[in-house]
Amino acid sequence: MKKLAFLVLVVFASMAQASVTLNFDFGPAYTSGGAGMVNNGSLGVLVADTSGSGFAQGASLIGSTLSAGATLGGNRILGVMNASDISGGGIFGFSSTVSVSDFTGLTTGTATGFGGTPLMFYWFPSVNSAGTTLAGGEAYGSFRSDTIDGGSSSDISFNLPSDGGTYSLAAYDTTLGGGYASSLFQANSVAGVPEPGRLMLALIGLSGLFLRRRR
């Protein structure tokens, strides 16, 4: 009897956190300053705040590898996707299905998603291959919202919803009928590079080491 009860508990536990499926759509996505749309194949990643300290920006992204399950600035990448023509008429953005079955470090929320782990989408206009390691000076954009935008046909905000369901997570700008300004879809940020002063100190240090070895 105890064994049966234990098996029932195991079954219910597995059902309690089966998986979350997110039908993700985002666009149009633009390059730095809104100079143009991203190219076909540009890389995007959906990230969860598993660190609990918010989402990384700038130099904190350097050295991160863009692959599912890896970390971006200390937070887990849930899904990796490539840009495509999401309208069939030359409007480029991102559309992909992201499935979450490993809930380590994640908190699921209600159907509307406000109680779950915050999510953020990053895109990299000049990166095309999953598994790329970010170097300094790489342009990128980032976006999240706690608002459920019905104009984008989204039924959750950028927070992990309740488990065991399939949800639409979408963000469109006004050109596609969404409620967001196009300026929010521009890659205006750049992953930091070493400051000139620090770089010079590093070169001086290397020069000193080289001279010492010659002696």
MDTraj code that builds the backbone (N, CA, C; nanometers):
import mdtraj as md
import numpy as np

residues = "MET LYS LYS LEU ALA PHE LEU VAL LEU VAL VAL PHE ALA SER MET ALA GLN ALA SER VAL THR LEU ASN PHE ASP PHE GLY PRO ALA TYR THR SER GLY GLY ALA GLY MET VAL ASN ASN GLY SER LEU GLY VAL LEU VAL ALA ASP THR SER GLY SER GLY PHE ALA GLN GLY ALA SER LEU ILE GLY SER THR LEU SER ALA GLY ALA THR LEU GLY GLY ASN ARG ILE LEU GLY VAL MET ASN ALA SER ASP ILE SER GLY GLY GLY ILE PHE GLY PHE SER SER THR VAL SER VAL SER ASP PHE THR GLY LEU THR THR GLY THR ALA THR GLY PHE GLY GLY THR PRO LEU MET PHE TYR TRP PHE PRO SER VAL ASN SER ALA GLY THR THR LEU ALA GLY GLY GLU ALA TYR GLY SER PHE ARG SER ASP THR ILE ASP GLY GLY SER SER SER ASP ILE SER PHE ASN LEU PRO SER ASP GLY GLY THR TYR SER LEU ALA ALA TYR ASP THR THR LEU GLY GLY GLY TYR ALA SER SER LEU PHE GLN ALA ASN SER VAL ALA GLY VAL PRO GLU PRO GLY ARG LEU MET LEU ALA LEU ILE GLY LEU SER GLY LEU PHE LEU ARG ARG ARG ARG".split()
xyz = np.array([
    [0.0829, -0.1197, 0.0000],
    [0.0000, 0.0000, 0.0000],
    [0.0871, 0.1257, 0.0000],
    [0.1920, 0.1240, 0.0831],
    [0.2825, 0.2379, 0.0889],
    [0.3538, 0.2581, -0.0445],
    [0.3896, 0.1452, -0.1084],
    [0.4572, 0.1534, -0.2375],
    [0.3667, 0.2157, -0.3420],
    [0.2385, 0.1766, -0.3395],
    [0.1415, 0.2322, -0.4331],
    [0.1241, 0.3825, -0.4112],
    [0.1162, 0.4223, -0.2841],
    [0.1013, 0.5642, -0.2512],
    [0.2222, 0.6435, -0.2985],
    [0.3406, 0.5825, -0.2827],
    [0.4625, 0.6492, -0.3279],
    [0.4616, 0.6684, -0.4791],
    [0.4188, 0.5655, -0.5518],
    [0.4129, 0.5733, -0.6975],
    [0.3139, 0.6802, -0.7425],
    [0.2023, 0.6907, -0.6718],
    [0.1022, 0.7932, -0.7041],
    [0.1610, 0.9327, -0.6857],
    [0.2357, 0.9495, -0.5761],
    [0.2993, 1.0795, -0.5497],
    [0.3993, 1.1144, -0.6591],
    [0.4765, 1.0141, -0.7046],
    [0.5748, 1.0368, -0.8103],
    [0.5062, 1.0784, -0.9388],
    [0.3959, 1.0106, -0.9708],
    [0.3212, 1.0439, -1.0926],
    [0.2680, 1.1859, -1.0864],
    [0.2087, 1.2227, -0.9721],
    [0.1546, 1.3576, -0.9572],
    [0.2642, 1.4630, -0.9611],
    [0.3804, 1.4317, -0.9050],
    [0.4919, 1.5252, -0.9058],
    [0.5398, 1.5504, -1.0482],
    [0.5466, 1.4426, -1.1288],
    [0.5904, 1.4582, -1.2665],
    [0.4880, 1.5341, -1.3487],
    [0.3585, 1.5138, -1.3152],
    [0.2532, 1.5860, -1.3859],
    [0.2525, 1.7334, -1.3471],
    [0.2931, 1.7616, -1.2221],
    [0.2877, 1.8984, -1.1714],
    [0.3827, 1.9899, -1.2481],
    [0.4955, 1.9337, -1.2939],
    [0.5879, 2.0117, -1.3744],
    [0.6253, 1.9300, -1.4968],
    [0.5324, 1.9207, -1.5894],
    [0.5549, 1.8435, -1.7106],
    [0.6405, 1.9220, -1.8083],
    [0.5888, 2.0313, -1.8582],
    [0.6632, 2.1165, -1.9498],
    [0.5827, 2.2429, -1.9773],
    [0.6515, 2.3412, -2.0273],
    [0.5879, 2.4640, -2.0745],
    [0.6309, 2.4836, -2.2193],
    [0.5352, 2.5062, -2.3071],
    [0.5650, 2.5320, -2.4473],
    [0.5285, 2.6754, -2.4799],
    [0.6259, 2.7495, -2.5324],
    [0.6059, 2.8899, -2.5670],
    [0.6151, 2.9062, -2.7180],
    [0.5059, 2.9484, -2.7807],
    [0.5088, 2.9850, -2.9216],
    [0.5508, 3.1315, -2.9284],
    [0.6781, 3.1525, -2.9609],
    [0.7401, 3.2841, -2.9500],
    [0.7435, 3.3560, -3.0841],
    [0.7029, 3.4840, -3.0829],
    [0.7089, 3.5685, -3.2021],
    [0.7542, 3.7088, -3.1610],
    [0.8442, 3.7654, -3.2402],
    [0.9001, 3.8964, -3.2075],
    [0.9393, 3.9696, -3.3355],
    [0.8973, 4.0962, -3.3482],
    [0.9420, 4.1690, -3.4644],
    [0.8589, 4.2916, -3.4975],
    [0.9043, 4.3654, -3.5997],
    [1.0317, 4.3447, -3.6689],
    [1.1498, 4.3759, -3.5764],
    [1.2615, 4.3085, -3.5990],
    [1.3823, 4.3330, -3.5210],
    [1.4797, 4.4142, -3.6064],
    [1.5398, 4.5160, -3.5436],
    [1.6248, 4.6090, -3.6180],
    [1.7698, 4.6017, -3.5715],
    [1.8575, 4.6529, -3.6580],
    [1.9990, 4.6632, -3.6246],
    [2.0212, 4.7874, -3.5384],
    [2.1461, 4.8198, -3.5113],
    [2.1784, 4.9336, -3.4237],
    [2.1183, 5.0633, -3.4754],
    [2.0491, 5.1348, -3.3867],
    [1.9912, 5.2622, -3.4215],
    [1.8759, 5.2552, -3.5183],
    [1.8274, 5.1355, -3.5463],
    [1.7165, 5.1205, -3.6391],
    [1.7548, 5.1446, -3.7832],
    [1.8846, 5.1246, -3.8158],
    [1.9323, 5.1498, -3.9523],
    [1.8656, 5.0584, -4.0544],
    [1.8259, 4.9414, -4.0121],
    [1.7600, 4.8458, -4.1008],
    [1.7183, 4.7248, -4.0220],
    [1.6425, 4.6366, -4.0847],
    [1.6018, 4.5142, -4.0167],
    [1.7182, 4.4162, -4.0120],
    [1.7121, 4.3247, -3.9170],
    [1.8137, 4.2204, -3.9089],
    [1.8100, 4.1362, -4.0357],
    [1.9203, 4.0736, -4.0662],
    [1.9274, 3.9871, -4.1830],
    [1.8645, 3.8515, -4.1544],
    [1.8258, 3.7850, -4.2609],
    [1.7776, 3.6478, -4.2486],
    [1.8867, 3.5631, -4.1828],
    [1.8528, 3.4953, -4.0740],
    [1.9500, 3.4102, -4.0055],
    [2.0135, 3.4699, -3.8827],
    [1.9961, 3.6009, -3.8598],
    [2.0519, 3.6611, -3.7376],
    [2.0021, 3.5867, -3.6146],
    [2.0853, 3.5782, -3.5128],
    [2.0559, 3.4927, -3.3972],
    [1.9816, 3.5679, -3.2873],
    [1.8876, 3.4987, -3.2240],
    [1.8171, 3.5499, -3.1077],
    [1.8090, 3.4426, -3.0013],
    [1.8015, 3.4838, -2.8738],
    [1.7923, 3.3871, -2.7642],
    [1.6888, 3.4347, -2.6625],
    [1.6111, 3.3412, -2.6105],
    [1.5169, 3.3696, -2.5023],
    [1.5814, 3.3235, -2.3723],
    [1.5899, 3.4149, -2.2761],
    [1.6680, 3.3917, -2.1543],
    [1.5793, 3.4054, -2.0305],
    [1.6030, 3.3202, -1.9306],
    [1.5318, 3.3264, -1.8027],
    [1.6260, 3.3766, -1.6942],
    [1.5732, 3.4591, -1.6047],
    [1.6536, 3.5158, -1.4955],
    [1.6710, 3.4120, -1.3847],
    [1.7570, 3.3141, -1.4107],
    [1.7828, 3.2099, -1.3109],
    [1.8801, 3.2570, -1.2036],
    [1.9507, 3.3666, -1.2279],
    [2.0453, 3.4178, -1.1278],
    [1.9720, 3.4914, -1.0163],
    [1.8521, 3.5421, -1.0468],
    [1.7760, 3.6183, -0.9489],
    [1.8252, 3.7599, -0.9304],
    [1.9215, 3.8016, -1.0113],
    [1.9784, 3.9362, -0.9963],
    [1.9521, 4.0237, -1.1180],
    [1.8562, 3.9858, -1.2002],
    [1.8250, 4.0654, -1.3174],
    [1.9040, 4.0214, -1.4395],
    [1.8806, 4.0910, -1.5498],
    [1.9405, 4.0525, -1.6768],
    [2.0660, 4.1327, -1.7054],
    [2.1679, 4.0623, -1.7541],
    [2.2967, 4.1239, -1.7826],
    [2.2901, 4.2093, -1.9088],
    [2.3749, 4.3115, -1.9127],
    [2.3877, 4.3984, -2.0281],
    [2.5352, 4.4311, -2.0478],
    [2.5681, 4.4832, -2.1653],
    [2.7024, 4.5327, -2.1914],
    [2.8122, 4.4299, -2.1732],
    [2.9180, 4.4711, -2.1031],
    [3.0378, 4.3881, -2.0890],
    [3.0109, 4.2559, -2.0177],
    [2.9008, 4.2488, -1.9421],
    [2.8688, 4.1254, -1.8699],
    [2.8306, 4.0110, -1.9635],
    [2.8029, 4.0435, -2.0898],
    [2.7665, 3.9402, -2.1864],
    [2.8875, 3.8753, -2.2518],
    [3.0031, 3.9413, -2.2454],
    [3.1228, 3.8911, -2.3125],
    [3.1619, 3.7536, -2.2579],
    [3.1929, 3.6621, -2.3490],
    [3.2345, 3.5277, -2.3106],
    [3.1212, 3.4283, -2.3015],
    [2.9968, 3.4760, -2.3138],
    [2.8814, 3.3854, -2.3095],
    [2.8689, 3.3107, -2.4418],
    [2.8274, 3.1857, -2.4340],
    [2.8068, 3.1039, -2.5534],
    [2.6579, 3.0955, -2.5826],
    [2.6215, 3.1247, -2.7063],
    [2.4805, 3.1329, -2.7443],
    [2.4270, 2.9963, -2.7863],
    [2.3945, 2.9153, -2.6888],
    [2.3351, 2.7845, -2.7151],
    [2.2361, 2.7520, -2.6041],
    [2.1341, 2.6750, -2.6381],
    [2.0300, 2.6394, -2.5410],
    [2.0907, 2.5644, -2.4238],
    [2.0542, 2.6063, -2.3025],
    [2.1062, 2.5437, -2.1816],
    [2.2297, 2.6120, -2.1276],
    [2.2983, 2.6917, -2.2121],
    [2.4142, 2.7688, -2.1655],
    [2.3649, 2.8924, -2.0909],
    [2.4575, 2.9717, -2.0412],
    [2.4187, 3.0919, -1.9678],
    [2.4625, 3.2165, -2.0429],
    [2.3801, 3.3199, -2.0338],
    [2.4101, 3.4506, -2.0918],
    [2.4133, 3.5504, -1.9777],
    [2.5331, 3.5950, -1.9421],
    [2.5454, 3.6852, -1.8283],
    [2.4964, 3.6240, -1.6990],
    [2.5127, 3.4939, -1.6846],
    [2.4733, 3.4251, -1.5619],
    [2.3319, 3.3720, -1.5599],
    [2.2541, 3.3956, -1.6671],
    [2.1157, 3.3476, -1.6739],
    [2.0999, 3.2429, -1.7843],
    [2.0076, 3.1498, -1.7632],
    [1.9955, 3.0370, -1.8555],
    [1.9257, 3.0725, -1.9860],
    [1.9846, 3.0275, -2.0967],
    [1.9235, 3.0412, -2.2285],
    [1.8243, 2.9268, -2.2486],
    [1.6972, 2.9628, -2.2656],
    [1.5935, 2.8608, -2.2829],
    [1.5800, 2.8165, -2.4280],
    [1.6029, 2.9084, -2.5213],
    [1.5868, 2.8751, -2.6614],
    [1.6696, 2.9643, -2.7506],
    [1.7162, 2.9078, -2.8613],
    [1.7957, 2.9804, -2.9609],
    [1.7217, 2.9740, -3.0934],
    [1.7170, 3.0864, -3.1668],
    [1.6419, 3.0897, -3.2922],
    [1.7081, 3.1843, -3.3914],
    [1.6738, 3.1680, -3.5180],
    [1.7266, 3.2534, -3.6239],
    [1.6167, 3.3397, -3.6837],
    [1.6524, 3.4605, -3.7223],
    [1.5564, 3.5529, -3.7819],
    [1.5109, 3.5017, -3.9182],
    [1.3867, 3.5350, -3.9528],
    [1.3310, 3.4975, -4.0820],
    [1.2262, 3.6005, -4.1217],
    [1.1733, 3.5870, -4.2426],
    [1.0677, 3.6755, -4.2901],
    [0.9375, 3.6304, -4.2239],
    [0.8971, 3.7005, -4.1169],
    [0.7827, 3.6547, -4.0377],
    [0.6493, 3.6964, -4.0988],
    [0.6542, 3.7826, -4.2007],
    [0.5293, 3.8298, -4.2614],
    [0.5065, 3.7747, -4.4007],
    [0.6125, 3.7209, -4.4602],
    [0.6036, 3.6783, -4.5993],
    [0.6148, 3.7949, -4.6953],
    [0.6379, 3.9140, -4.6399],
    [0.6468, 4.0337, -4.7227],
    [0.7686, 4.1176, -4.6942],
    [0.8744, 4.0548, -4.6422],
    [0.9990, 4.1270, -4.6202],
    [1.0135, 4.1916, -4.4844],
    [0.9352, 4.1481, -4.3865],
    [0.9496, 4.1973, -4.2494],
    [1.0185, 4.0882, -4.1677],
    [1.1387, 4.1198, -4.1202],
    [1.2201, 4.0180, -4.0544],
    [1.2139, 4.0292, -3.9021],
    [1.1937, 3.9148, -3.8414],
    [1.1877, 3.9045, -3.6962],
    [1.2130, 3.7604, -3.6566],
    [1.1591, 3.7205, -3.5435],
    [1.1878, 3.5880, -3.4891],
    [1.0579, 3.5143, -3.4592],
    [1.0541, 3.3875, -3.4952],
    [0.9387, 3.3026, -3.4668],
    [0.9892, 3.1616, -3.4391],
    [0.9567, 3.1098, -3.3227],
    [1.0079, 2.9780, -3.2852],
    [0.9248, 2.9201, -3.1718],
    [0.9313, 2.7903, -3.1546],
    [0.8686, 2.7228, -3.0415],
    [0.9766, 2.6855, -2.9406],
    [0.9598, 2.7295, -2.8174],
    [1.0558, 2.7013, -2.7109],
    [0.9880, 2.6138, -2.6068],
    [1.0437, 2.4967, -2.5833],
    [0.9876, 2.4040, -2.4838],
    [1.0778, 2.4004, -2.3608],
    [1.0173, 2.4109, -2.2446],
    [1.0903, 2.4094, -2.1177],
    [1.0449, 2.2883, -2.0368],
    [1.1366, 2.1985, -2.0094],
    [1.1044, 2.0812, -1.9277],
    [1.1958, 2.0697, -1.8059],
    [1.3076, 2.1408, -1.8081],
    [1.3979, 2.1443, -1.6928],
    [1.3680, 2.2718, -1.6142],
    [1.3102, 2.2575, -1.4962],
    [1.2679, 2.3725, -1.4174],
    [1.3682, 2.4113, -1.3090],
    [1.4909, 2.3591, -1.3191],
    [1.5938, 2.3946, -1.2221],
    [1.6183, 2.5456, -1.2239],
    [1.6031, 2.6085, -1.1087],
    [1.6241, 2.7517, -1.0981],
    [1.5107, 2.8372, -1.1505],
    [1.4013, 2.7730, -1.1934],
    [1.2878, 2.8452, -1.2492],
    [1.1676, 2.8388, -1.1571],
    [1.0844, 2.9416, -1.1632],
    [0.9587, 2.9440, -1.0896],
    [0.8461, 2.9620, -1.1886],
    [0.7487, 2.8708, -1.1866],
    [0.6341, 2.8854, -1.2749],
    [0.5302, 2.9749, -1.2087],
    [0.4522, 3.0430, -1.2917],
    [0.3558, 3.1375, -1.2390],
    [0.2142, 3.0983, -1.2710],
    [0.1274, 3.1982, -1.2811],
    [-0.0118, 3.1754, -1.3171],
    [-0.0227, 3.1723, -1.4690],
    [-0.1433, 3.1519, -1.5190],
    [-0.1633, 3.1458, -1.6630],
    [-0.1217, 3.2750, -1.7318],
    [-0.1320, 3.3873, -1.6600],
    [-0.0933, 3.5152, -1.7186],
    [0.0546, 3.5456, -1.7006],
    [0.1220, 3.4610, -1.6253],
    [0.2670, 3.4684, -1.6223],
    [0.3301, 3.5648, -1.5256],
    [0.2543, 3.6388, -1.4452],
    [0.3159, 3.7415, -1.3629],
    [0.3941, 3.6857, -1.2450],
    [0.3624, 3.5642, -1.2016],
    [0.4314, 3.5117, -1.0846],
    [0.5565, 3.4337, -1.1160],
    [0.5824, 3.4049, -1.2461],
    [0.6949, 3.3191, -1.2802],
    [0.8245, 3.3942, -1.3048],
    [0.9292, 3.3169, -1.3282],
    [1.0612, 3.3725, -1.3541],
    [1.0575, 3.4699, -1.4718],
    [1.1152, 3.5895, -1.4567],
    [1.1181, 3.6862, -1.5670],
    [1.1959, 3.6321, -1.6871],
    [1.1495, 3.6683, -1.8061],
    [1.2132, 3.6286, -1.9309],
    [1.2569, 3.7532, -2.0081],
    [1.3632, 3.7395, -2.0868],
    [1.4064, 3.8477, -2.1751],
    [1.4538, 3.7894, -2.3069],
    [1.4290, 3.8647, -2.4151],
    [1.4759, 3.8239, -2.5466],
    [1.5920, 3.9132, -2.5890],
    [1.7008, 3.8502, -2.6322],
    [1.8162, 3.9209, -2.6862],
    [1.8317, 3.8833, -2.8333],
    [1.8735, 3.9800, -2.9163],
    [1.9060, 3.9454, -3.0539],
    [2.0381, 4.0100, -3.0939],
    [2.1092, 3.9411, -3.1849],
    [2.2444, 3.9788, -3.2234],
    [2.2503, 3.9875, -3.3762],
    [2.2368, 4.1094, -3.4318],
    [2.2257, 4.1266, -3.5762],
    [2.3395, 4.0663, -3.6588],
    [2.4611, 4.0645, -3.6048],
    [2.5746, 4.0165, -3.6841],
    [2.6188, 3.8754, -3.6470],
    [2.5415, 3.8065, -3.5637],
    [2.5719, 3.6680, -3.5275],
    [2.4688, 3.5774, -3.5935],
    [2.5165, 3.4704, -3.6579],
    [2.4263, 3.3816, -3.7306],
    [2.4283, 3.2371, -3.6824],
    [2.5281, 3.2006, -3.6058],
    [2.5446, 3.0596, -3.5713],
    [2.5264, 3.0341, -3.4222],
    [2.4401, 2.9366, -3.3906],
    [2.4268, 2.8921, -3.2518],
    [2.5606, 2.8351, -3.2060],
    [2.5949, 2.8577, -3.0805],
    [2.7225, 2.8123, -3.0275],
    [2.8310, 2.9173, -3.0348],
    [2.8003, 3.0333, -3.0949],
    [2.8975, 3.1428, -3.1014],
    [2.9249, 3.1973, -2.9619],
    [3.0503, 3.2255, -2.9331],
    [3.0886, 3.2893, -2.8074],
    [3.1027, 3.4391, -2.8308],
    [3.0331, 3.5181, -2.7510],
    [3.0298, 3.6626, -2.7720],
    [3.1623, 3.7286, -2.7376],
    [3.2079, 3.8119, -2.8285],
    [3.3286, 3.8907, -2.8058],
    [3.2890, 4.0344, -2.7741],
    [3.3832, 4.1150, -2.7304],
    [3.3551, 4.2543, -2.7028],
    [3.3213, 4.3314, -2.8293],
    [3.2348, 4.4298, -2.8161],
    [3.1982, 4.5131, -2.9289],
    [3.0843, 4.4594, -3.0126],
    [3.0233, 4.3502, -2.9713],
    [2.9131, 4.2906, -3.0476],
    [2.7835, 4.3673, -3.0240],
    [2.7178, 4.4097, -3.1326],
    [2.5899, 4.4800, -3.1198],
    [2.4807, 4.3809, -3.0799],
    [2.3895, 4.4265, -2.9957],
    [2.2780, 4.3418, -2.9549],
    [2.1611, 4.4297, -2.9111],
    [2.0444, 4.3707, -2.9075],
    [1.9266, 4.4361, -2.8528],
    [1.8633, 4.3458, -2.7489],
    [1.7837, 4.4021, -2.6611],
    [1.7158, 4.3217, -2.5595],
    [1.5772, 4.3794, -2.5345],
    [1.4829, 4.2904, -2.5020],
    [1.3447, 4.3347, -2.4834],
    [1.2720, 4.2415, -2.3872],
    [1.1917, 4.3015, -2.2993],
    [1.0969, 4.2275, -2.2180],
    [0.9858, 4.3228, -2.1758],
    [0.8717, 4.2667, -2.1354],
    [0.7598, 4.3488, -2.0900],
    [0.6747, 4.2688, -1.9925],
    [0.6269, 4.3363, -1.8894],
    [0.5340, 4.2738, -1.7958],
    [0.3894, 4.2933, -1.8391],
    [0.3711, 4.3514, -1.9564],
    [0.2364, 4.3734, -2.0109],
    [0.2007, 4.2618, -2.1082],
    [0.0777, 4.2161, -2.1026],
    [0.0277, 4.1205, -2.2017],
    [-0.0304, 4.2016, -2.3168],
    [0.0335, 4.1952, -2.4324],
    [-0.0081, 4.2759, -2.5456],
    [-0.1016, 4.1959, -2.6367],
    [-0.2295, 4.2211, -2.6237],
    [-0.3274, 4.1506, -2.7044],
    [-0.3130, 4.1789, -2.8524],
    [-0.2631, 4.2993, -2.8874],
    [-0.2428, 4.3319, -3.0276],
    [-0.1379, 4.2447, -3.0931],
    [-0.0493, 4.1901, -3.0122],
    [0.0535, 4.0982, -3.0625],
    [0.0075, 3.9530, -3.0558],
    [-0.1173, 3.9315, -3.0152],
    [-0.1739, 3.7968, -2.9991],
    [-0.1011, 3.7170, -2.8921],
    [-0.0512, 3.7884, -2.7903],
    [0.0158, 3.7225, -2.6793],
    [-0.0836, 3.6968, -2.5670],
    [-0.0710, 3.5818, -2.5003],
    [-0.1592, 3.5569, -2.3865],
    [-0.0832, 3.5495, -2.2543],
    [0.0471, 3.5788, -2.2579],
    [0.1258, 3.5908, -2.1348],
    [0.2212, 3.7086, -2.1491],
    [0.2749, 3.7546, -2.0368],
    [0.3806, 3.8545, -2.0383],
    [0.5153, 3.7822, -2.0444],
    [0.6248, 3.8585, -2.0367],
    [0.7572, 3.7979, -2.0412],
    [0.7952, 3.7443, -1.9025],
    [0.7129, 3.6514, -1.8559],
    [0.7360, 3.5797, -1.7305],
    [0.6916, 3.4362, -1.7530],
    [0.7646, 3.3414, -1.6939],
    [0.7321, 3.2002, -1.7144],
    [0.5931, 3.1697, -1.6591],
    [0.5031, 3.1149, -1.7422],
    [0.3658, 3.0898, -1.6972],
    [0.3537, 2.9589, -1.6211],
    [0.2298, 2.9208, -1.5916],
    [0.2074, 2.7952, -1.5202],
    [0.2500, 2.6775, -1.6064],
    [0.2930, 2.5699, -1.5409],
    [0.3465, 2.4559, -1.6137],
    [0.2358, 2.3718, -1.6766],
    [0.2781, 2.2867, -1.7684],
    [0.1854, 2.1925, -1.8299],
    [0.0996, 2.2505, -1.9396],
    [0.1349, 2.3685, -1.9924],
    [0.0505, 2.4303, -2.0939],
    [0.1286, 2.4823, -2.2125],
    [0.0553, 2.5251, -2.3145],
    [0.1120, 2.5880, -2.4337],
    [0.0617, 2.7313, -2.4400],
    [0.1541, 2.8265, -2.4590],
    [0.1193, 2.9678, -2.4520],
    [0.1784, 3.0432, -2.5709],
    [0.1175, 3.1559, -2.6011],
    [0.1702, 3.2457, -2.7031],
    [0.2413, 3.3616, -2.6344],
    [0.3711, 3.3753, -2.6616],
    [0.4500, 3.4865, -2.6112],
    [0.4942, 3.5673, -2.7320],
    [0.4312, 3.6805, -2.7536],
    [0.4567, 3.7578, -2.8747],
    [0.4719, 3.9053, -2.8436],
    [0.5570, 3.9705, -2.9210],
    [0.5749, 4.1155, -2.9100],
    [0.5976, 4.1695, -3.0507],
    [0.5022, 4.2481, -3.0991],
    [0.5128, 4.3117, -3.2305],
    [0.5105, 4.4630, -3.2132],
    [0.5785, 4.5331, -3.3038],
    [0.5657, 4.6785, -3.3016],
    [0.4396, 4.7187, -3.3774],
    [0.4147, 4.8463, -3.3833],
    [0.2885, 4.8947, -3.4401],
    [0.2742, 4.8637, -3.5890],
    [0.3835, 4.8414, -3.6600],
    [0.3733, 4.8100, -3.8028],
    [0.3082, 4.6744, -3.8262],
    [0.3130, 4.5876, -3.7248],
    [0.2505, 4.4558, -3.7353],
    [0.1253, 4.4456, -3.6484],
    [0.0773, 4.5591, -3.5997],
    [-0.0452, 4.5596, -3.5203],
    [-0.0247, 4.5449, -3.3717],
    [0.1004, 4.5386, -3.3275],
    [0.1288, 4.5286, -3.1851],
    [0.1194, 4.6632, -3.1162],
    [0.1407, 4.6610, -2.9860],
    [0.1269, 4.7829, -2.9087],
    [0.2578, 4.8490, -2.8715],
    [0.3704, 4.8064, -2.9318],
    [0.5011, 4.8580, -2.8926],
    [0.5597, 4.9492, -3.0002],
    [0.6312, 5.0516, -2.9566],
    [0.6974, 5.1431, -3.0491],
    [0.8172, 5.0748, -3.1151],
    [0.8435, 5.1097, -3.2412],
    [0.9546, 5.0488, -3.3150],
    [1.0886, 5.0731, -3.2478],
    [1.1010, 5.1844, -3.1746],
    [1.2279, 5.2162, -3.1084],
    [1.2688, 5.1109, -3.0068],
    [1.1721, 5.0356, -2.9544],
    [1.2023, 4.9307, -2.8567],
    [1.2611, 4.8064, -2.9216],
    [1.2553, 4.8015, -3.0542],
    [1.3012, 4.6844, -3.1281],
    [1.4333, 4.7112, -3.1999],
    [1.5044, 4.8152, -3.1547],
    [1.6332, 4.8491, -3.2138],
    [1.7482, 4.7976, -3.1284],
    [1.8507, 4.7455, -3.1948],
    [1.9699, 4.6982, -3.1242],
    [2.0616, 4.8169, -3.1001],
    [2.0371, 4.8889, -2.9919],
    [2.1127, 5.0107, -2.9634],
    [2.2328, 4.9882, -2.8731],
    [2.2482, 4.8681, -2.8247],
    [2.3530, 4.8421, -2.7262],
    [2.4696, 4.7673, -2.7891],
    [2.5852, 4.7766, -2.7240],
    [2.7054, 4.7066, -2.7689],
    [2.7702, 4.6416, -2.6478],
    [2.8049, 4.5146, -2.6604],
    [2.8769, 4.4466, -2.5530],
    [3.0112, 4.5150, -2.5349],
    [3.0460, 4.5487, -2.4114],
    [3.1623, 4.6321, -2.3831],
    [3.2938, 4.5766, -2.4324],
    [3.3880, 4.6633, -2.4471],
    [3.5251, 4.6262, -2.4829],
    [3.6169, 4.6804, -2.3737],
    [3.7375, 4.6257, -2.3602],
    [3.8280, 4.6758, -2.2562],
    [3.8536, 4.8249, -2.2703],
    [3.8546, 4.8962, -2.1576],
    [3.8835, 5.0389, -2.1608],
    [4.0273, 5.0610, -2.2080],
    [4.0544, 5.1702, -2.2827],
    [4.1903, 5.1952, -2.3339],
    [4.2965, 5.1929, -2.2250],
    [4.2637, 5.2493, -2.1073],
    [4.3609, 5.2524, -1.9993],
    [4.3964, 5.1137, -1.9506],
    [4.2954, 5.0302, -1.9336],
    [4.3192, 4.8934, -1.8875],
    [4.3943, 4.8140, -1.9926],
    [4.3598, 4.8368, -2.1191],
    [4.4278, 4.7648, -2.2262],
    [4.5750, 4.8020, -2.2299],
    [4.6061, 4.9313, -2.2110],
    [4.7448, 4.9763, -2.2115],
    [4.8228, 4.9165, -2.0950],
    [4.7597, 4.9112, -1.9770],
    [4.8257, 4.8511, -1.8613],
    [4.8557, 4.7037, -1.8854],
    [4.7605, 4.6362, -1.9496],
    [4.7814, 4.4944, -1.9792],
    [4.8982, 4.4759, -2.0751],
    [4.9099, 4.5632, -2.1763],
    [5.0204, 4.5543, -2.2715],
    [5.1539, 4.5828, -2.2043],
    [5.1568, 4.6824, -2.1134],
    [5.2799, 4.7143, -2.0409],
    [5.3223, 4.5949, -1.9554],
    [5.2231, 4.5323, -1.8911],
    [5.2537, 4.4163, -1.8082],
    [5.3106, 4.3020, -1.8892],
    [5.2560, 4.2789, -2.0073],
    [5.3064, 4.1721, -2.0937],
    [5.4469, 4.2035, -2.1431],
    [5.4711, 4.3332, -2.1744],
    [5.6043, 4.3739, -2.2196],
    [5.7084, 4.3495, -2.1111],
    [5.6731, 4.3846, -1.9864],
    [5.7646, 4.3630, -1.8752],
    [5.7967, 4.2163, -1.8544],
    [5.6945, 4.1316, -1.8688],
    [5.7148, 3.9883, -1.8528],
    [5.8065, 3.9345, -1.9613],
    [5.7891, 3.9865, -2.0836],
    [5.8715, 3.9421, -2.1963],
    [6.0181, 3.9813, -2.1755],
    [6.0432, 4.1055, -2.1292],
    [6.1793, 4.1505, -2.1063],
    [6.2465, 4.0723, -1.9942],
    [6.1700, 4.0412, -1.8894],
    [6.2247, 3.9662, -1.7774],
    [6.2702, 3.8273, -1.8224],
    [6.1908, 3.7659, -1.9100],
    [6.2267, 3.6331, -1.9583],
    [6.3515, 3.6381, -2.0453],
    [6.3689, 3.7476, -2.1214],
    [6.4871, 3.7585, -2.2079],
    [6.6153, 3.7695, -2.1269],
    [6.6045, 3.8334, -2.0077],
    [6.7202, 3.8459, -1.9223],
    [6.7576, 3.7108, -1.8604],
])
top = md.Topology()
chain = top.add_chain()
for i, resn in enumerate(residues, 1):
    res = top.add_residue(resn, chain, resSeq=i)
    for name in ("N", "CA", "C"):
        top.add_atom(name, md.element.get_by_symbol(name[0]), res)
traj = md.Trajectory(xyz[None], top)
